[in-house]
């Protein structure tokens, strides 16, 4: 397959032409749930926020089912999610796509990174990575993965490859100086800092090399990693604005590195507040979050809107879901200054 950075695919050529021309692009947003279960209160907040942002800009709102991690997916959950969105009046403006059907696009992107020597095979197991980090005096923190120590960056030395990783160190040394603006003067310029701006959180900075290391693009089990798949999908669908939960904010620098490496546009980002359980943990399917109760869709939407800092509407038979959504579009526009 041809390399994306050489413009050998429609995805790359169209993205590159948009980047070079700096022509304004029509707003395209998306909601991208994983079908590991039905929508819960937290994922409804993310869905509502992305829909409101698109509507406030008179833009297009797409739905993408992120089922690339097939072992975690539950049969039928995708259709349940689509039905839940419809019950809430959140209808996509185009065909729904499934990541599991897009492997050829991900392989093309990986081929491009390999050709640029920005991706390399890795033979390390998870236990080996943890042992190497412990030997360096780095203990694993709760809910956090240890940065990859770069064991296979200079070759496998006869070992069999398991996964493919992005070479963050080479990116910063060879590619970043020409592509990424310098960080503010207050930030140590010798570190590998990547500054980016979130529409709600403001200026964000991460040293990807020390915080994450060389992250996985294709897993040892042959499945595509989220970071690569989401970047390729957003570009292929011409997504201009990403609105998602704050728990994904620290993923953004990795995705920007891949966008730069593949000559793809970087969308505008907005990360919404998280819905927490009684223990202060993020509400998630992995933590056993219950499916959102849609016996009264307006009540569920009211709770989601209030989590986003939007005013509640009267929960009565005289207010329709569509009227409530129109009310929240106006409120969202005032908060985030969204102009069509």
Secondary structure in CASP SS format (residue, H / E / C, confidence):
PFRMAT SS
TARGET T0000
AUTHOR 0000-0000-0000
METHOD secondary structure of the structure
MODEL  1
X C 1.00
X C 1.00
X C 1.00
X H 1.00
X H 1.00
X H 1.00
X C 1.00
X C 1.00
X C 1.00
X H 1.00
X H 1.00
X H 1.00
X H 1.00
X H 1.00
X H 1.00
X H 1.00
X H 1.00
X H 1.00
X H 1.00
X H 1.00
X H 1.00
X C 1.00
X C 1.00
X C 1.00
X C 1.00
X C 1.00
X C 1.00
X E 1.00
X E 1.00
X E 1.00
X E 1.00
X C 1.00
X C 1.00
X C 1.00
X C 1.00
X C 1.00
X C 1.00
X C 1.00
X C 1.00
X E 1.00
X H 1.00
X H 1.00
X H 1.00
X H 1.00
X H 1.00
X H 1.00
X H 1.00
X H 1.00
X H 1.00
X H 1.00
X H 1.00
X H 1.00
X H 1.00
X H 1.00
X H 1.00
X H 1.00
X C 1.00
X C 1.00
X C 1.00
X E 1.00
X E 1.00
X E 1.00
X E 1.00
X E 1.00
X E 1.00
X C 1.00
X C 1.00
X C 1.00
X C 1.00
X H 1.00
X H 1.00
X H 1.00
X C 1.00
X C 1.00
X C 1.00
X C 1.00
X H 1.00
X H 1.00
X H 1.00
X H 1.00
X H 1.00
X H 1.00
X H 1.00
X H 1.00
X H 1.00
X H 1.00
X H 1.00
X C 1.00
X C 1.00
X C 1.00
X C 1.00
X C 1.00
X C 1.00
X C 1.00
X C 1.00
X C 1.00
X E 1.00
X E 1.00
X H 1.00
X H 1.00
X H 1.00
X C 1.00
X H 1.00
X H 1.00
X H 1.00
X H 1.00
X H 1.00
X H 1.00
X H 1.00
X H 1.00
X H 1.00
X H 1.00
X H 1.00
X H 1.00
X H 1.00
X C 1.00
X C 1.00
X C 1.00
X E 1.00
X E 1.00
X E 1.00
X E 1.00
X C 1.00
X C 1.00
X C 1.00
X H 1.00
X H 1.00
X H 1.00
X H 1.00
X H 1.00
X H 1.00
X H 1.00
X H 1.00
X H 1.00
X H 1.00
X C 1.00
X C 1.00
X C 1.00
X C 1.00
X C 1.00
X C 1.00
X C 1.00
X C 1.00
X C 1.00
X C 1.00
X C 1.00
X C 1.00
X C 1.00
X C 1.00
X C 1.00
X C 1.00
X C 1.00
X C 1.00
X C 1.00
X C 1.00
X C 1.00
X C 1.00
X C 1.00
X C 1.00
X C 1.00
X C 1.00
X C 1.00
X E 1.00
X E 1.00
X E 1.00
X E 1.00
X C 1.00
X H 1.00
X H 1.00
X H 1.00
X H 1.00
X H 1.00
X H 1.00
X H 1.00
X H 1.00
X H 1.00
X H 1.00
X H 1.00
X H 1.00
X C 1.00
X C 1.00
X C 1.00
X C 1.00
X C 1.00
X C 1.00
X C 1.00
X C 1.00
X C 1.00
X C 1.00
X C 1.00
X C 1.00
X C 1.00
X E 1.00
X E 1.00
X E 1.00
X E 1.00
X E 1.00
X E 1.00
X C 1.00
X C 1.00
X C 1.00
X E 1.00
X E 1.00
X E 1.00
X E 1.00
X E 1.00
X E 1.00
X H 1.00
X H 1.00
X H 1.00
X H 1.00
X C 1.00
X C 1.00
X C 1.00
X C 1.00
X E 1.00
X E 1.00
X E 1.00
X C 1.00
X C 1.00
X C 1.00
X C 1.00
X C 1.00
X E 1.00
X C 1.00
X H 1.00
X H 1.00
X H 1.00
X H 1.00
X H 1.00
X H 1.00
X H 1.00
X H 1.00
X H 1.00
X H 1.00
X H 1.00
X C 1.00
X C 1.00
X C 1.00
X C 1.00
X E 1.00
X E 1.00
X E 1.00
X E 1.00
X E 1.00
X H 1.00
X H 1.00
X H 1.00
X H 1.00
X H 1.00
X H 1.00
X H 1.00
X H 1.00
X H 1.00
X H 1.00
X H 1.00
X H 1.00
X H 1.00
X H 1.00
X H 1.00
X H 1.00
X C 1.00
X C 1.00
X C 1.00
X C 1.00
X C 1.00
X C 1.00
X E 1.00
X E 1.00
X E 1.00
X E 1.00
X E 1.00
X C 1.00
X C 1.00
X C 1.00
X E 1.00
X C 1.00
X C 1.00
X C 1.00
X C 1.00
X C 1.00
X E 1.00
X C 1.00
X C 1.00
X C 1.00
X C 1.00
X C 1.00
X C 1.00
X C 1.00
X C 1.00
X E 1.00
X C 1.00
X C 1.00
X C 1.00
X C 1.00
X C 1.00
X H 1.00
X H 1.00
X H 1.00
X H 1.00
X H 1.00
X H 1.00
X H 1.00
X H 1.00
X H 1.00
X H 1.00
X H 1.00
X C 1.00
X C 1.00
X C 1.00
X C 1.00
X C 1.00
X C 1.00
X C 1.00
X C 1.00
X C 1.00
X C 1.00
X C 1.00
X C 1.00
X C 1.00
X H 1.00
X H 1.00
X H 1.00
X H 1.00
X H 1.00
X H 1.00
X H 1.00
X H 1.00
X H 1.00
X H 1.00
X H 1.00
X H 1.00
X H 1.00
X H 1.00
X H 1.00
X H 1.00
X C 1.00
X C 1.00
X C 1.00
X C 1.00
END
